[in-house]
Amino acid sequence: MPAHQVSPQHVRMGPALYAIRINGHLGAVLLSAFPAMVPERQGAVTVLTGVLDQSALYGVLAEIEALGLDLLEVRQLPPWVGSPERDDTSSP
């Protein structure tokens, strides 16, 4: 049986920056359920942004489901400047 090859794009080591879009405006009480995330209103959508490892991401998604919120999108963002994940070898 041939071995399954995993491409480097699918291997995630450590935390990453995520943006999670939720339909509607979340008030202070609902936002308190996501202390590791930074909220931002974009029109009729709330975007929660934060650095999460895989376990924390699943926890946030489970909380969104438990609260009955309308999840629109989960997006992994490119590494931020100064991140150890970044392959930038140039010095400042």
RAHU-V58343 format. One record per pair of residues at least 6 apart in sequence whose C-alpha atoms are under 8 Angstrom apart, sorted by the first residue. I is the first residue (numbers start at 1). J is the second residue. If there is no record, write none. Layout:
((I/J) (I/J))
This chain:
((14/53) (14/54) (15/51) (15/52) (15/53) (15/54) (16/51) (16/52) (16/53) (16/76) (16/77) (16/79) (17/49) (17/50) (17/51) (17/52) (17/76) (17/77) (17/78) (17/79) (17/80) (18/49) (18/50) (18/51) (18/52) (18/74) (18/75) (18/76) (18/77) (19/47) (19/48) (19/49) (19/50) (19/73) (19/74) (19/75) (19/76) (19/77) (20/47) (20/48) (20/49) (20/71) (20/72) (20/73) (20/74) (20/75) (21/45) (21/46) (21/47) (21/48) (21/71) (21/72) (21/73) (21/74) (22/45) (22/46) (22/47) (22/48) (22/69) (22/70) (22/71) (22/72) (22/73) (23/44) (23/45) (23/46) (23/69) (23/70) (23/71) (23/72) (24/44) (24/45) (24/46) (24/70) (25/41) (25/44) (25/45) (25/46) (26/46) (31/39) (33/63) (34/60) (36/50) (36/51) (37/48) (37/49) (37/50) (37/51) (38/48) (38/49) (38/50) (39/46) (39/47) (39/48) (39/49) (40/46) (40/47) (40/48) (41/47) (64/70) (64/71) (79/85) (79/86) (80/86))
